Amino acid sequence: MDALHLDLEEDGPAQSTWPNYSKFKGLGKNVDKRHCHLLKGKPTYVACWEVIDKKNKILEVYYVGTHEKAPY
């Protein structure tokens, strides 16, 4: 999680180098939520974040945990 945190600070919300990174679709035009896998295997760990202000790189990480309990 620390490595992802540094990448988010430096590069902003788009994290194409992280496994299974994606932007959630169908949430409405003003909602920008994304996720990636932190650790593959059983269990798989994921992180989910919402872009609050893309220009100023303000993000809220709202979930870090197992894939099975992820809020998507």
Secondary structure as GFF3:
##gff-version 3
##sequence-region A 1 72
A	DSSP	alpha_helix	2	11	.	.	.	ID=ss1
A	DSSP	beta_strand	22	23	.	.	.	ID=ss2
A	DSSP	beta_strand	33	39	.	.	.	ID=ss3
A	DSSP	beta_strand	45	53	.	.	.	ID=ss4
A	DSSP	beta_strand	58	66	.	.	.	ID=ss5
A	DSSP	three_ten_helix	67	69	.	.	.	ID=ss6
###
